[in-house]
């Protein structure tokens, strides 16, 4: 788990170097990427408005821009906009009731067979990096989202597989509700210097 968080932090730091035009100075308020990262929040309250296909394609492109081990890209994405399907997932998944108000959902599916070494661990890590990109892209577009886990809970994965016809050898990592936020959910300042070790533990 420690390695997983280290990978995500490293990727986010790299993003600030990939887009130097956004990094005008060291102040987060003037750095577009850092501003999006720090303002990202888990949104559980949506207006019920639909999410445009144009925005969903932008979000998916961001997800597929994530790094993967040996560039294997062991992922696939199920995009749900059908109201009846969103409601079915909301009714059957205890952690995803907000889907009743969301305008769409993206399910990130990990494909171990395509991963480096056909590894489930690599597939899950790679898809998790795609998930972070998706959450940041959603925030940057003025929309809201949150990660609701399916993996590693077998019952939840079985529900998602059955509702969306996902093959048994594919891992439905999560369900990400996406929609227009009501404004009730706010970002949290999670910076804690006690969690930092310089040079050594």
Secondary structure, DSSP 8 states (H G I E B T S, - for coil): -HHHHHHHHHHHHHHHHHTGGGB-SS-GGGBHHHHHHHH--B---B------HHHHHHHHHHHTTS--GGG---EEEEEE--HHHHHHHHHH-TT-GGGGT-SEEEEEEE-GGGSGGG-HHHHHHHHHHHHHHHHHHHHHTT-EEEEEE-TT-HHHHHHHHHHHT--TTSEE-EEEEEE-B-S---------GGG--SS--
